[in-house]
Amino acid sequence: MKTYFAVVATSLALAFTAGATDFPKYETFLGYNFVRFNPDLNFGPSFNANGGSGQFVYNFSKWAGVAVEAGASTKGVLNGLDVDTTVAHLMAGPRFSFMRHSKIMPYGEVLFGGAYATSSMKISAIPVAAPPIVTNPTPISVRIQASNTGFAMMAGGGVDYKFSKHVAFRPFGADYYLTRMPTFANNGNDQNRNNWRLLAGFNFLFGER
């Protein structure tokens, strides 16, 4: 009888240990981003942008890991004008996962890093000169450009649906997206901009521990 209980106890301990360590060591996410940018309202309007992002996660344990993310979003037309705006980011920070053994796996994250924003606008004009100089009526076009870099942060989470041991679909993710950059309307001083991001894509899991 003692031997029987010893075997049962050993089996339960091994099962518990295996369950506690059954998680992917690495995760790689690739997906689509929709971002609502809210720049300095005294200088430019809010706008929606589309883009993508990729994220690499190293999991230290079943619940916690560190994520590194890079991505960019762009807007080609702003208020009917040919204004091309792109915002790229590179961030890293802690990521927390829950319900690892379920098909539905929620997660949360806080990422810190930097953002790079660039905007260019096309301007067309007809050269004009004083008589008797003959002017060229052909319009000419130039593109003016400005760019800034600054601090950025994301905080949020979402949910993954696990199709298989190595592939999960992320139907929904949402992040508060803070950028702190100089602004033309505030004498070049840094200003916080409160933006929002929605995302969807696929998460690949590998290196099970």
TAFENGI-V81335 format. One line per field, one symbol per residue. ss: DSSP state (2 for helix, 1 for strand, 0 for the rest). A space follows every 50 residues. Layout:
ss: ???
This chain:
ss: 02222222222222222222000111111111111110000000001111 11111111100001111111111110010010111111111111111000 00011111111111111111111111000000000000111111111111 11111111111100001111111111111111022200011111111111 111111110
